[in-house]
Amino acid sequence: MSDSVVGAAPLQQEYDVVVVGSGGGALTGAALAASAGLSTLVLERTALIGGTSAYSGGACWLPGTDVQQRAGLPDSTEGARQYLAAVLDEPDQDRVEALLTQAPKLVAQLEADPLMEFEWIPFAEYYDAPGRVPMGRSIQPKNVRRDELDERVGAILRPPVERDRAGGTGRSTLSGGQALIGRLAAIVLRDGGTIATGHHVTGLRRNEAGRVDVVLVDGPDGPVEVTARRGILVAAGGFEGSNERRAAHGTPGDAAWTMAPRGTNTGEIIDAAAALGAATDFSGEGWFCPGLQQPDGSGTFTLGFRSGLMVDQTGRRYGNECLPYDRFGRVMAASEDRVPSWFVFDSREGGRLPAIAMPEGDPAEHLEAGTWVQADSIADLARTAGLDAGVLTATVERFNGFTATGVDEDFGRGVDEYDTFFAGGTGPNKALTPVDQPPYFAAKFVLSDLGTKGGLVTDADGRVLDAAGQPIPGLYAASNSTASVFGSAYPGPGAPLGAAMAFASLAVEDMQRD
């Protein structure tokens, strides 16, 4: 058996189900298929499984389940329906209903397996809208020790982002996205599934009857073809890693700034399906976030600003820095003079960034590279960063005035529960802390993303549709390979994973109806 093929047998020519990708949606589909007794193959183009899901906190926006009930939350399917009705703009109601109906069934099905257990995590939802649950309704898999799972999983599991980018290895205790991917992969392998890493899918093919049933793969030993008897599930991420496709679809940002593992998610599989007549929709753009720029030019997911303020290239604030990250990212993307931005902060945290950045990087390396600058006065800080000293000084003075009154007259920072979720200030508004302790710092920020959210158009069963709105036989899709059920909105923590998992499970259910 090749070192790149993990499972009960070497790579075969035929399987019941072939899954393209190995993130949370892909492995949910694969785990359910394998557990149902279907021969299942997972194809991952890199040497490690998990994709961006393995980097994530593992939050899953799956409302109305027993997990929320066990935690005593005022969550329900109807409440989530009300929330989405207020948040989404012109949604596909059939898909929304499919997600809401499937969520509790999926979680119950997964938790019936001894390898999977979820818990509620407090994490505020992203909109003040009817149906919102105080402190959030998102759930995540419980932590699990690496040695509690099949050792083959640990050998191919992508490490957390800060370790992966540095060439390191994973931790002995898996949490968040690590726990999700590890647990699902363990189910796949336990139930006879096969995971083939280093296998890059280059195309798809229809048979004479018009069914898409062949996956073209570039493997370690050369090109191979694999046939899927029941269905092909495309859940391989978006096109965030391709600047060419980003430009073609009008998606802001840059491949260098995305949080997807390097060298992945370049969108070829979406194009391959489109070449067979699949409909596409790229209007949702992406799951955006402010990205702390690193000395190597990459960006890193940043949220939870505890103090400080963000300014554009004129030295002026342009938004509530404590907005949910996708909403602030969209504000950032609204004007060219906001990318890059500068985040101004003081020394009250010992010169560390007063936010959660994954990874943050070493402050000394930032200062040496110029992605951070430091000065003893705001005016000098502005000059070092190439900003207008008078404008930045006035901006900081105005902001500090708001911290004294507790009211952000410009952008309302600290009014919403999300604004104060990470904050710990001691003034009248805990989301407003003065910038008044020298030396001062400014960190360069770019527009990062957790992936794009445009791609294949699917129905409520996860079936890929053609331009006439008809299902393409044999072809299914989920995750960021599809046009998001949420459109351009990001309802709450774990919305990408929750939707990916729900529609992957619906796809596998439909495959079993054939």
C-alpha positions in Angstrom: 0.0 0.0 0.0 1.3 3.4 -1.0 2.2 5.7 1.9 -0.2 8.2 0.4 -3.2 5.8 0.6 -4.5 5.3 4.1 -7.2 2.8 4.7 -8.3 -0.8 4.4 -7.0 -1.4 0.9 -4.8 0.2 -1.9 -6.5 2.6 -4.3 -9.2 0.9 -6.3 -10.7 1.7 -9.7 -14.2 1.9 -8.3 -15.9 3.1 -5.1 -19.5 3.8 -4.2 -18.7 7.4 -3.1 -15.7 9.5 -4.1 -15.2 12.7 -2.0 -12.9 15.4 -3.3 -11.4 17.4 -0.4 -10.8 16.6 3.2 -12.2 19.6 5.2 -15.1 19.4 7.6 -17.8 19.1 5.0 -15.9 16.5 2.9 -15.1 14.3 5.9 -18.6 14.6 7.3 -19.9 13.2 4.0 -17.2 10.5 3.9 -17.8 9.5 7.5 -21.5 9.1 7.0 -21.0 7.2 3.7 -18.5 4.8 5.2 -20.7 4.3 8.3 -23.6 3.4 6.0 -21.5 0.6 4.4 -20.6 2.4 1.2 -17.1 2.0 -0.1 -15.7 5.5 0.2 -12.6 7.3 -1.1 -11.4 10.7 0.1 -9.0 12.4 -2.3 -6.8 15.2 -0.9 -4.3 17.0 -3.1 -1.8 17.8 -0.4 0.1 15.4 2.0 -2.1 16.4 4.9 -5.9 16.4 5.5 -8.2 19.0 7.0 -7.6 22.1 4.8 -8.7 25.4 6.3 -11.1 23.4 8.6 -8.0 22.1 10.5 -6.9 25.7 11.1 -10.3 26.8 12.4 -11.7 27.0 15.9 -14.1 24.1 14.9 -17.3 26.1 15.6 -20.3 24.7 13.8 -23.4 26.8 13.3 -25.9 23.9 13.5 -28.9 25.2 15.3 -31.7 23.4 17.1 -29.8 20.4 18.3 -29.6 18.4 21.6 -26.3 20.1 22.3 -27.8 23.5 22.7 -30.7 22.0 24.7 -28.2 20.3 27.1 -26.5 23.6 27.6 -29.9 25.2 28.5 -29.8 27.7 25.6 -32.9 29.4 24.3 -32.1 28.0 20.8 -34.5 26.4 18.4 -35.0 25.7 14.8 -37.7 28.3 14.7 -35.4 30.8 16.3 -32.7 30.2 13.8 -35.3 30.5 11.0 -36.3 33.9 12.3 -32.7 34.9 12.6 -31.8 33.9 9.1 -34.9 35.6 7.7 -33.7 38.9 9.2 -30.0 38.4 8.2 -30.1 36.9 4.7 -30.8 38.9 1.5 -33.0 37.1 -1.0 -32.1 33.5 0.2 -32.8 30.3 -1.6 -35.5 29.3 0.9 -35.5 25.6 0.0 -31.8 25.4 0.9 -32.3 27.4 4.1 -35.0 25.0 5.2 -32.9 22.0 4.3 -30.1 23.3 6.4 -32.4 24.0 9.4 -34.1 20.7 9.2 -30.9 18.7 8.7 -28.9 20.3 11.5 -30.5 18.5 14.5 -30.7 15.2 12.6 -27.0 15.4 11.5 -25.7 16.2 15.0 -27.8 13.4 16.5 -26.5 11.0 13.9 -22.9 12.1 14.5 -23.2 12.0 18.3 -24.6 8.4 18.1 -21.0 7.5 17.1 -18.7 7.0 20.1 -16.0 8.9 18.2 -18.0 12.1 18.1 -19.2 14.4 20.9 -20.1 18.0 20.7 -20.4 20.8 23.3 -21.7 24.4 23.3 -19.1 27.2 23.2 -20.0 30.8 24.1 -19.3 32.9 21.0 -21.6 35.8 20.2 -23.5 35.7 16.9 -22.7 38.4 14.3 -26.0 40.3 13.9 -28.3 42.0 16.3 -31.5 40.5 14.8 -34.6 38.6 15.9 -33.8 35.0 16.8 -30.3 35.7 18.0 -29.2 33.6 20.9 -27.4 35.5 23.7 -23.7 34.4 23.7 -24.4 32.4 20.6 -25.7 29.0 19.5 -22.6 27.5 17.9 -21.2 24.1 18.9 -17.9 22.4 18.5 -16.4 18.9 18.9 -15.0 18.2 22.4 -11.2 18.0 22.7 -9.7 14.6 22.1 -6.2 13.3 22.7 -4.3 12.3 19.5 -3.5 8.9 21.0 -7.2 8.2 21.5 -7.7 8.1 17.7 -6.3 5.8 15.0 -2.6 6.5 14.8 -3.0 6.8 11.0 -5.1 9.9 11.5 -2.4 11.7 13.5 0.1 11.0 10.8 -1.9 12.8 8.1 -3.7 15.5 10.1 -2.7 19.1 9.2 -1.3 20.9 12.3 -2.7 24.2 13.6 -1.9 27.2 11.3 0.8 28.7 13.5 2.6 25.4 13.5 1.9 24.4 10.0 3.2 27.7 8.5 6.4 27.2 10.5 6.8 23.6 9.4 5.9 22.3 12.9 3.9 19.3 14.0 0.5 19.1 15.8 -0.3 19.0 19.5 -1.0 15.9 21.5 -4.5 17.2 22.5 -6.7 18.1 19.5 -9.1 20.9 19.9 -11.4 22.9 17.7 -11.0 22.2 14.0 -8.2 19.7 14.8 -10.7 17.7 16.9 -13.4 17.9 14.2 -11.1 16.6 11.4 -9.4 14.0 13.6 -12.7 12.5 14.8 -14.3 12.4 11.4 -11.2 10.9 9.7 -11.1 8.3 12.5 -14.7 7.3 11.6 -13.8 7.1 7.9 -10.9 4.7 8.5 -12.7 2.7 11.2 -15.5 2.0 8.8 -13.4 0.9 5.9 -13.0 4.1 4.0 -9.8 5.1 2.2 -8.1 8.5 2.4 -5.6 9.2 -0.4 -3.4 12.2 0.2 -1.2 13.7 -2.5 -3.9 13.0 -5.1 -4.9 16.1 -7.1 -8.2 15.9 -8.9 -7.7 17.4 -12.4 -11.1 16.7 -14.0 -14.4 15.0 -14.1 -16.1 12.9 -16.8 -19.6 11.9 -17.8 -20.5 8.4 -19.0 -22.6 7.7 -22.1 -25.8 8.0 -20.1 -24.8 11.5 -19.0 -23.9 10.7 -15.4 -20.8 12.2 -13.9 -19.1 9.1 -12.5 -15.3 9.4 -13.3 -12.8 11.4 -11.4 -9.5 12.2 -13.1 -6.6 12.2 -10.6 -3.0 13.1 -10.7 -1.4 10.8 -8.1 2.1 10.1 -6.8 2.5 7.3 -9.5 0.9 9.3 -12.3 -2.6 9.9 -13.7 -5.4 7.5 -12.6 -9.1 7.4 -13.1 -11.6 6.5 -10.4 -15.2 5.6 -10.9 -18.0 6.5 -8.4 -21.0 4.2 -8.5 -23.2 6.3 -6.2 -21.9 9.8 -6.5 -19.0 12.3 -6.4 -19.0 14.8 -3.6 -17.0 17.9 -4.4 -16.0 19.7 -1.1 -12.6 20.9 -1.9 -12.7 24.5 -0.8 -13.0 27.6 -3.1 -10.6 29.5 -5.4 -9.1 31.7 -2.7 -5.6 30.4 -3.6 -5.8 31.6 -7.2 -5.3 35.3 -8.0 -6.4 34.7 -11.6 -9.7 33.3 -10.5 -10.2 35.9 -7.8 -9.7 38.6 -10.4 -12.1 36.9 -12.9 -14.8 36.7 -10.3 -14.3 40.1 -8.7 -13.3 38.7 -5.3 -11.4 41.3 -3.1 -8.2 40.4 -1.4 -5.2 38.4 -2.5 -4.1 34.7 -2.6 -1.2 35.6 -0.4 -3.5 36.9 2.3 -6.0 33.9 2.5 -6.0 31.6 5.5 -6.2 28.5 3.2 -3.2 26.2 3.4 -0.6 27.4 1.0 -0.8 25.8 -2.5 -4.4 24.7 -2.0 -7.9 25.8 -3.0 -7.2 27.2 -6.5 -10.6 26.4 -8.0 -9.8 23.9 -10.7 -12.5 21.4 -9.5 -15.1 24.2 -9.8 -14.0 24.9 -13.3 -14.0 21.2 -14.1 -17.6 20.9 -13.1 -18.5 24.0 -14.9 -17.0 22.6 -18.1 -19.5 19.8 -17.8 -22.4 22.3 -17.7 -22.6 23.0 -14.0 -24.1 26.4 -13.1 -22.0 28.8 -11.0 -22.7 31.8 -8.8 -19.8 33.9 -7.4 -21.9 36.8 -5.9 -21.2 35.8 -2.3 -17.5 36.7 -2.7 -15.8 35.4 0.5 -15.6 35.0 4.2 -13.6 38.0 5.0 -11.5 39.2 7.9 -8.9 41.8 8.8 -5.5 40.1 8.3 -2.4 41.1 10.2 0.3 41.3 7.5 3.3 39.1 8.2 6.9 39.9 7.2 6.6 37.3 4.4 3.7 39.1 2.9 1.0 36.7 4.1 -2.0 37.7 6.1 -3.3 36.1 9.3 -6.9 35.9 10.6 -7.4 38.5 13.3 -10.4 39.1 15.6 -11.2 40.2 19.1 -9.6 43.6 19.3 -9.3 44.6 22.9 -8.0 48.1 22.5 -6.5 50.3 19.7 -8.0 51.7 16.5 -7.8 51.0 12.8 -7.0 53.8 10.3 -6.9 54.0 6.6 -4.0 55.5 4.5 -5.2 59.0 5.3 -4.9 58.3 9.1 -8.6 58.3 9.8 -10.8 55.7 11.4 -13.4 54.2 9.1 -15.4 51.6 11.1 -16.1 49.9 14.4 -13.0 47.8 15.0 -15.0 45.4 17.2 -17.4 44.4 14.5 -17.5 40.7 13.6 -14.5 40.0 11.4 -16.4 39.4 8.1 -18.4 42.6 8.6 -15.3 44.6 9.3 -13.5 42.9 6.4 -16.3 44.1 4.1 -16.0 47.6 5.5 -12.3 47.4 4.8 -12.9 46.2 1.2 -15.3 49.1 0.5 -12.5 51.6 -0.3 -9.0 51.2 -1.9 -7.4 53.4 0.7 -8.2 50.9 3.4 -6.0 48.1 2.1 -3.5 48.2 3.7 -4.7 49.8 6.9 -2.7 50.6 10.1 -3.9 49.4 13.5 -2.6 51.8 16.1 -2.1 50.6 19.7 0.0 51.4 22.8 2.1 49.5 25.2 -0.5 48.5 27.8 -0.1 44.8 26.8 3.7 44.9 26.7 4.0 45.7 23.1 1.9 42.7 22.0 -1.0 43.1 19.6 -4.2 43.6 21.7 -6.1 41.1 19.6 -6.2 37.5 18.6 -4.1 36.9 15.5 -3.4 33.4 14.3 -0.5 33.5 14.0 0.6 36.8 15.4 4.3 36.5 14.6 7.2 37.9 16.5 7.0 41.6 17.3 10.7 42.1 16.8 10.5 40.5 13.3 7.6 42.6 12.5 9.4 45.8 13.5 12.5 44.7 11.5 10.4 44.0 8.4 8.3 47.2 8.7 5.0 45.4 9.1 5.0 47.1 12.5 6.4 50.5 13.4 7.1 52.0 16.8 7.5 55.5 18.1 7.4 57.5 21.3 4.6 59.8 20.1 1.6 59.5 17.8 3.0 62.2 15.5 6.3 60.3 15.1 4.4 57.0 14.6 2.5 58.6 11.8 5.6 59.8 10.0 7.2 56.4 10.3 4.1 54.7 8.9 3.8 57.3 6.1 0.7 58.9 7.4 -0.2 62.5 8.0 1.0 63.3 11.5 -1.7 65.9 12.2 -4.5 63.8 10.9 -3.5 60.7 12.9 -2.9 62.8 16.1 -6.4 64.2 15.8 -7.9 60.8 15.1 -6.3 59.3 18.2 -7.3 62.3 20.4 -10.9 62.0 19.2 -10.9 58.3 19.9 -9.5 58.8 23.4 -12.2 61.3 24.0 -14.8 58.6 23.3 -13.1 56.3 25.8 -13.6 58.9 28.5 -17.4 59.3 27.8 -18.0 55.7 26.9 -19.7 56.6 23.6 -18.1 56.1 20.2 -19.9 58.9 18.4 -18.5 57.9 15.0 -19.1 54.1 14.8 -20.9 52.9 17.9 -18.2 50.6 19.2 -19.2 48.8 22.3 -23.0 48.9 21.8 -23.5 45.3 20.5 -22.8 42.2 22.6 -20.2 41.0 20.0 -18.3 44.3 20.5 -17.7 43.5 24.2 -17.3 39.8 23.9 -13.5 40.0 23.8 -13.0 43.3 25.4 -11.8 43.9 28.9 -11.5 47.6 29.4 -12.2 49.2 32.7 -13.8 52.5 31.6 -17.5 53.3 31.1 -17.4 51.3 27.9 -15.2 48.2 28.1 -14.8 48.1 24.3 -13.2 51.6 24.5 -9.7 51.8 26.0 -7.5 54.9 25.5 -4.4 54.8 23.4 -2.1 56.8 25.7 0.7 54.6 27.0 4.0 55.1 25.0 5.7 53.8 23.1 3.1 53.5 20.4 2.8 50.9 17.6 1.1 50.6 14.3 0.6 47.2 12.6 -0.1 46.8 8.9 -3.4 45.1 8.0 -4.6 43.6 4.8 -7.9 42.0 3.7 -7.7 38.4 4.5 -10.3 35.7 4.1 -11.3 32.2 5.4 -12.0 31.2 1.9 -14.2 32.3 -1.0 -17.9 31.5 -1.0 -18.8 31.4 -4.7 -18.9 28.3 -6.9 -21.2 25.5 -7.9 -25.0 26.0 -7.7 -26.6 23.2 -5.7 -30.1 22.3 -4.5 -31.5 21.3 -1.1 -30.0 17.8 -1.6 -26.5 19.0 -2.4 -27.0 18.1 -6.0 -25.1 20.2 -8.5 -27.4 22.0 -11.0 -27.0 22.9 -14.6 -27.9 26.2 -16.2 -31.5 25.1 -16.6 -31.7 24.3 -12.9 -31.7 20.6 -13.3 -29.6 18.2 -11.2 -26.5 16.8 -13.0 -26.7 13.0 -12.3 -23.9 11.7 -10.0 -22.5 15.1 -9.1 -22.8 16.7 -5.6 -21.1 19.6 -3.9 -20.7 21.2 -0.5 -18.4 23.6 1.4 -16.7 26.6 -0.3 -16.9 24.7 -3.6 -20.5 25.9 -3.8 -22.4 29.2 -3.8 -23.1 29.7 -0.1 -26.6 29.2 1.2 -25.9 32.4 3.2 -25.2 34.6 0.2 -22.9 37.5 1.2 -23.9 37.2 4.9 -21.9 35.4 7.7 -24.6 34.7 10.4 -22.4 33.5 13.2 -19.4 31.4 14.3 -19.1 28.2 12.4 -21.5 29.2 9.6 -19.1 27.9 6.9 -18.5 24.6 8.6 -22.1 24.1 9.7 -23.5 24.6 6.2 -20.7 22.4 4.6 -21.4 19.6 7.0 -25.2 19.8 6.6 -25.2 19.8 2.8 -22.5 17.1 2.6 -24.7 14.9 4.7 -27.7 15.6 2.6 -25.7 14.7 -0.5 -24.8 11.3 1.0 -28.4 10.7 1.9 -29.5 11.4 -1.7 -26.8 9.1 -3.1 -28.4 6.2 -1.1 -31.8 6.8 -2.8 -30.4 5.7 -6.1 
